[in-house]
C-alpha cells in the first residue's frame, strides 16, 4: 500500500472553557495507537463535560511490519501507522502531534517490589511518594531493560497497612508495594524511531493487557479479582486485577495468527484460505457431524480449480492443540505468579482470537474458573466495526489517555510530564546504546 501523507491541520483546540472536567481528566482532543501483529488501530477522542470520552476519529489498517509485538520491518510499519493515523485525523479534523501507544514490544515483564522510605515522624508529602516510586524504579533497572510502569499497589504507614494514599499521614517509615513493568530498551528505541518517522511523539506507553483490562472488565471484577486474557493475532496478554489494581501482567508470543499458520501447514493451503477456513468453519470443540462435512481446500502450487476435500474434523483437530497450548502456558503463568487467590474465580477473554467457537468452554475447563467473553465498554462515537473484542486494547488506551486507571490522578509520579519521561528514556538509551 502506498504511503498516505498526513494532512496538516491547524493546532487542535484545547476545548471550550465551560467544560467541567474532573481533576484527573484531560481537556482537548488526544490520540491513541494500538500497534499489533495483524492490525493497527488509531482512535482520537475528547472528554465530554460529563467526564466520559467521545470518539472523534477512527482509523484501521491491516498490520504490517510487526511480529509477536515487535517491529520487524520499520518501513512497512511506518506506512501502516501513517495511513491508519491519517484516516482518524481526517475523520476528526485534528492533527495529532503525540499519541499514547500500547506496550507489546520488548518482551514485557512484570515484577513486584517492596520499598521502605524513612519519614521520621512527620506527615507524608508528595515528595515522599515520588521518592518511593523513584526508589522502586531504580531497583527495577536491569541492564538492557527500561521500566515503563511503576505502579503503587498499596502503602503502609508504620504498622497501619492497606493505605491507598498516605499523604498527610504521620509515620516513621513509609512502606510501599510497587508493580513494575519493563521492556527491552532496544525494542523501545525502535518503536520510538518508528513513531518519529510518522511525525508523532510517544506521549505515554501503556501495557497492552492493562489497557485491555480497563476496557473489558467491569468495576466489580477489578475490585474483587479477575484475570483478563487478551488473545491477539501475534501475542496473548494476561493481566491480574484485584483491589482495583493491576497486580501482574504476562505476555506470550502466541496468537490467532499461529492457528492460521498451523492450518496452512497442515492442509497445504495458503494463509489467506487458512484464515477463511478458521473464520467460517473453525471450532475448538468437535461435533458429531465434523467427519461428514467436507470443506474445499485449494492446495499450494496447484491450479485454481484443483481443490482437495477435507473433513471439518481435520480443521478442528489442527486448531485444538494450539489453543490448548495457549491455556496451558497461561495456567502455568498464573500458578507461578503466586496470585491465584487474588485473581479470584473470574476470567474475561477478549481480543480477536477469543471469538473462535469453543474457546470460552476450553478456557473454563483448563483454568478451572468462570469465563466470559469481554468486549470494550460502549464509547460514544465509536464505529460498530471497532466495538468487538479485537479493539479492547485500543479502547483501553483511550480510557487511560483520558485519565482513567491512574493511582494518583492529581500528581505526576515521574516528576515530569509524560512526554518528558519518554524523552528522558530516549536520552538514556542514546548514552548507553
C-alpha positions in Angstrom: 0.0 0.0 0.0 1.3 3.4 -0.9 2.3 5.8 1.8 -0.6 8.1 2.7 0.7 11.6 3.5 -1.0 13.0 6.6 -2.8 16.3 6.1 -1.5 19.2 8.1 -4.3 21.0 10.0 -4.3 23.9 12.4 -3.4 23.2 16.0 -6.2 21.5 17.9 -8.4 23.5 20.2 -7.9 22.9 23.9 -11.6 22.5 24.5 -14.3 25.1 25.4 -13.7 26.7 28.7 -17.1 25.8 30.1 -16.3 22.1 30.1 -16.2 21.0 33.8 -13.8 18.1 33.8 -12.9 16.2 36.9 -9.3 16.9 38.1 -7.9 13.7 36.5 -9.5 14.1 33.1 -7.7 15.9 30.3 -9.1 18.5 28.0 -8.8 18.8 24.2 -8.5 16.1 21.6 -6.0 13.3 22.1 -5.0 10.2 20.1 -4.0 6.6 20.8 -2.5 3.9 18.5 -2.7 0.2 19.1 0.1 -1.5 17.1 -0.5 -5.2 16.7 0.7 -8.0 14.5 -2.5 -8.4 12.5 -4.0 -4.9 12.8 -3.1 -1.3 13.7 -5.9 0.9 15.1 -6.0 4.6 15.9 -8.6 6.4 18.0 -8.9 10.1 18.5 -11.1 11.2 21.5 -12.1 14.0 23.7 -13.5 14.0 27.2 -17.1 15.4 27.3 -18.5 17.7 30.0 -19.9 14.6 31.9 -16.4 13.1 32.2 -16.9 10.4 29.6 -14.8 10.1 26.5 -16.2 10.5 23.0 -14.5 9.1 19.8 -13.9 11.8 17.2 -11.9 9.8 14.7 -11.1 6.2 13.9 -8.6 4.5 11.6 -7.8 0.9 11.0 -5.2 -0.9 8.8 -4.0 -4.4 8.4 -0.9 -5.0 10.5 2.4 -4.9 8.6 6.0 -4.9 9.8 5.1 -6.3 13.3 5.7 -9.9 14.5 5.0 -11.1 18.0 4.5 -7.5 19.2 7.9 -6.3 18.0 8.6 -4.2 14.9 10.5 -6.3 12.4 10.1 -4.1 9.2 10.2 -0.4 10.1 9.3 0.8 6.6 6.2 -1.4 6.4 5.2 -0.5 10.0 5.6 3.3 9.3 3.4 3.1 6.2 0.6 1.2 8.0 0.7 3.6 11.0 0.8 6.7 8.9 -2.2 5.5 6.9 -4.2 4.5 10.0 -3.5 7.7 11.8 -4.3 9.7 8.7 -7.7 8.1 8.5 -8.5 9.0 12.1 -7.2 12.6 11.6 -9.3 13.1 8.5 -12.5 11.9 10.4 -11.8 14.0 13.5 -10.4 17.0 11.6 -7.5 17.0 14.0 -3.7 17.0 13.5 -2.0 14.8 16.1 1.4 15.6 17.4 1.7 12.9 20.1 -0.1 9.7 20.9 -0.5 7.1 23.6 0.8 3.7 22.3 0.4 0.1 23.6 3.4 -1.7 25.0 3.7 -5.1 23.4 7.3 -5.0 22.2 10.5 -5.9 24.0 9.2 -9.0 25.9 7.5 -7.0 28.7 7.9 -8.5 32.2 6.1 -7.8 35.4 7.7 -7.7 38.9 6.7 -6.7 42.4 8.9 -4.7 44.7 8.7 -3.6 48.4 10.3 -0.3 49.3 10.8 1.3 52.7 11.2 5.1 52.9 12.2 6.9 56.1 9.8 9.8 57.0 11.0 10.5 60.6 7.6 11.0 62.3 6.4 13.9 60.1 3.5 13.9 57.7 4.0 12.1 54.4 4.3 14.5 51.4 4.1 14.2 47.7 7.9 14.2 47.5 7.9 11.1 49.8 5.5 9.3 47.4 7.7 10.3 44.4 10.8 9.2 46.3 9.3 5.8 46.9 8.4 5.4 43.3 11.8 6.5 42.1 13.5 4.2 44.5 11.4 1.3 43.1 12.3 2.4 39.5 16.0 2.4 40.4 15.8 -1.0 41.9 14.0 -2.4 38.9 16.6 -1.2 36.4 18.2 -4.1 34.7 20.9 -3.7 32.1 19.3 -3.6 28.7 15.7 -3.1 30.0 13.8 0.0 31.0 10.9 0.4 33.5 7.7 1.6 31.8 5.2 1.4 34.6 6.0 1.8 38.3 2.6 1.5 39.9 2.0 1.8 43.6 -0.3 -1.0 44.7 -0.7 -0.1 48.4 1.2 1.7 51.2 1.7 1.1 54.9 2.4 3.8 57.4 4.3 2.2 60.3 2.1 -0.7 61.4 -1.0 0.5 59.5 -1.4 -1.4 56.3 -3.7 -1.1 53.2 -3.3 2.7 52.8 -4.3 3.9 49.4 -3.0 7.4 49.7 -0.5 8.1 52.6 -0.2 11.9 52.0 -0.9 13.8 55.2 -0.5 10.8 57.5 2.3 10.8 60.2 4.7 7.9 60.4 8.3 6.9 61.0 8.6 4.7 57.9 6.6 4.6 54.7 6.3 1.1 53.2 5.1 0.6 49.6 4.4 -2.3 47.4 5.1 -1.5 43.7 4.3 -3.2 40.5 6.9 -2.6 37.8 6.5 -3.5 34.1 9.6 -3.1 32.0 10.7 -4.0 28.4 13.9 -4.4 26.3 15.4 -0.9 25.8 16.4 -1.6 22.1 12.8 -2.6 21.2 11.6 0.7 22.8 14.1 2.6 20.8 12.9 1.0 17.6 9.3 1.9 18.5 10.3 5.5 19.2 12.1 5.8 15.9 9.1 4.3 14.0 6.7 6.8 15.6 9.2 9.7 14.9 9.1 8.7 11.2 5.3 9.0 11.4 5.9 12.6 12.7 4.5 11.6 16.1 5.9 11.6 19.6 5.0 8.9 22.1 3.2 10.7 24.9 2.8 7.6 27.0 3.4 3.8 26.8 0.7 1.6 28.3 0.9 -2.2 28.9 -1.4 -3.8 26.4 -3.0 -6.2 29.0 -3.5 -3.3 31.3 -5.3 -1.4 28.6 -7.5 -4.4 27.7 -8.5 -4.8 31.3 -9.5 -1.1 31.6 -11.9 -1.5 28.7 -13.3 -5.0 29.2 -13.5 -5.6 32.9 -16.4 -4.1 34.9 -15.7 -2.3 38.1 -16.7 -5.2 40.4 -14.3 -7.6 38.6 -11.4 -5.2 39.0 -12.3 -4.8 42.7 -13.0 -8.4 43.7 -10.4 -10.0 41.5 -10.3 -11.2 37.9 -7.9 -12.2 35.1 -8.2 -10.7 31.7 -6.7 -12.7 28.8 -6.2 -10.6 25.6 -5.9 -13.1 22.7 -4.5 -11.1 19.8 -3.1 -12.0 16.4 0.6 -12.3 17.3 0.5 -12.3 21.1 -1.6 -13.3 24.1 -1.5 -10.9 27.1 -2.7 -11.6 30.6 -3.4 -9.2 33.5 -4.5 -10.0 37.0 -6.6 -7.3 38.7 -7.5 -7.2 42.4 -8.5 -4.3 44.7 -8.9 -2.2 41.6 -5.2 -2.5 40.8 -3.3 -4.4 38.2 -1.2 -6.9 40.2 0.6 -8.9 37.4 1.0 -9.0 33.7 2.4 -11.5 31.3 2.7 -11.9 27.6 3.0 -15.0 25.3 4.3 -14.9 21.8 1.3 -17.0 20.6 -1.9 -15.7 19.0 -4.5 -16.3 16.4 -2.0 -16.0 13.5 -0.3 -19.1 14.8 -3.6 -21.0 14.5 -3.9 -19.8 10.9 -0.3 -20.9 10.1 -1.0 -24.3 11.6 -3.9 -24.7 9.3 -1.9 -23.5 6.3 0.8 -26.0 7.0 -1.5 -28.9 8.0 -3.7 -28.5 5.0 -1.0 -27.4 2.5 -3.0 -24.3 1.6 -2.4 -20.6 1.5 -2.5 -18.3 4.6 -5.5 -16.4 3.1 -7.6 -19.5 2.7 -6.4 -20.9 6.0 -7.7 -17.7 7.7 -11.0 -18.1 5.8 -11.4 -21.7 7.0 -10.7 -20.7 10.6 -13.2 -17.8 10.4 -16.0 -19.8 8.7 -15.6 -23.3 10.0 -13.1 -23.1 12.9 -14.0 -24.6 16.3 -12.1 -25.8 19.3 -14.8 -28.4 20.2 -15.6 -31.4 18.0 -19.2 -32.2 16.9 -20.7 -35.4 15.6 -21.1 -34.0 12.1 -17.5 -32.9 11.7 -16.4 -36.1 9.9 -19.2 -35.9 7.4 -18.9 -32.2 6.5 -16.3 -31.9 3.7 -14.6 -28.5 3.1 -13.0 -27.4 -0.2 -9.3 -26.5 0.2 -7.2 -25.1 -2.6 -3.7 -26.6 -2.4 -0.5 -24.6 -2.7 1.1 -24.8 -6.1 -2.0 -26.4 -7.8 -4.2 -24.8 -10.4 -7.0 -22.7 -9.2 -9.6 -25.3 -10.0 -7.7 -28.1 -8.2 -9.4 -28.4 -4.8 -9.0 -31.0 -2.1 -11.8 -32.1 0.1 -11.1 -32.4 3.8 -13.4 -33.2 6.7 -14.2 -30.4 9.1 -12.9 -32.7 11.9 -9.4 -32.2 10.4 -9.7 -28.4 10.8 -10.8 -28.8 14.4 -8.0 -31.3 15.2 -5.4 -28.8 13.9 -6.9 -25.8 15.9 -7.4 -27.5 19.2 -3.8 -28.3 20.2 -2.7 -24.7 19.6 -5.5 -23.3 21.8 -4.8 -26.0 24.5 -1.1 -25.0 24.4 -2.0 -21.3 24.9 -4.1 -22.0 28.0 -1.5 -24.4 29.4 1.0 -21.6 29.3 -1.5 -19.2 30.9 -2.3 -21.6 33.7 1.5 -22.0 34.3 2.0 -18.2 34.4 -0.9 -17.8 36.8 0.4 -20.5 39.1 4.0 -19.1 39.1 2.8 -15.6 39.8 1.5 -16.6 43.2 -1.6 -14.6 42.7 -4.1 -17.4 42.3 -6.2 -16.3 45.3 -6.0 -12.6 44.4 -7.1 -13.3 40.8 -10.4 -14.7 42.1 -12.6 -17.1 40.2 -13.3 -14.9 37.2 -11.6 -14.9 33.7 -12.5 -12.5 31.0 -11.4 -13.3 27.4 -11.0 -10.6 24.9 -9.1 -9.9 21.7 -9.9 -11.1 18.2 -8.8 -14.7 18.7 -11.2 -15.3 21.6 -14.1 -15.2 19.2 -13.3 -18.7 17.9 -16.2 -21.0 18.9 -15.3 -23.3 21.8 -12.5 -21.1 23.2 -14.6 -20.0 26.2 -15.5 -23.6 27.1 -11.9 -24.8 26.8 -10.7 -21.9 29.0 -13.2 -22.7 31.7 -12.2 -26.4 31.7 -8.4 -25.8 31.6 -8.2 -22.9 34.0 -10.9 -24.1 36.4 -12.6 -20.7 36.6 -15.7 -18.9 35.5 -15.1 -17.4 32.0 -17.0 -14.8 30.0 -16.2 -13.1 26.7 -15.4 -9.4 27.1 -15.7 -6.5 24.7 -14.9 -2.9 25.1 -17.3 -0.7 27.1 -19.6 1.4 24.9 -17.9 4.6 23.8 -19.9 7.4 22.2 -18.9 7.9 18.6 -17.1 4.5 18.3 -17.9 2.9 14.9 -19.6 -0.5 15.0 -16.6 -2.0 13.3 -14.4 -1.2 16.4 -16.9 -2.4 19.1 -15.8 -6.0 19.1 -13.2 -7.8 21.3 -10.4 -7.2 18.8 -10.4 -3.5 19.7 -10.4 -3.8 23.5 -6.8 -2.6 23.8 -7.4 0.4 21.6 -10.5 1.3 23.7 -8.4 0.8 26.9 -5.7 3.1 25.6 -8.3 5.8 25.1 -9.6 5.4 28.6 -6.0 5.6 30.0 -5.2 8.7 27.9 -8.4 10.3 29.2 -7.2 9.8 32.8 -8.7 6.5 34.0 -6.7 3.7 35.6 -4.2 6.0 37.4 -3.4 5.5 41.1 -2.7 9.2 41.8 -4.7 11.4 39.5 -3.6 14.8 40.9 0.2 14.3 40.8 2.8 13.1 38.4 4.9 10.3 40.0 7.7 10.7 37.5 8.2 14.4 38.4 7.9 15.5 34.7 5.1 15.4 32.2 4.7 12.0 30.4 6.3 13.2 27.2 9.3 14.4 29.2 9.6 10.9 30.7 9.8 9.3 27.3 12.3 11.9 26.2 14.5 11.0 29.2 14.2 7.4 28.1 15.5 8.3 24.6 18.4 10.3 26.1 19.2 7.4 28.4 19.3 5.0 25.5 21.5 7.3 23.4 24.0 7.4 26.2 24.2 3.7 26.8 23.4 2.0 23.5 
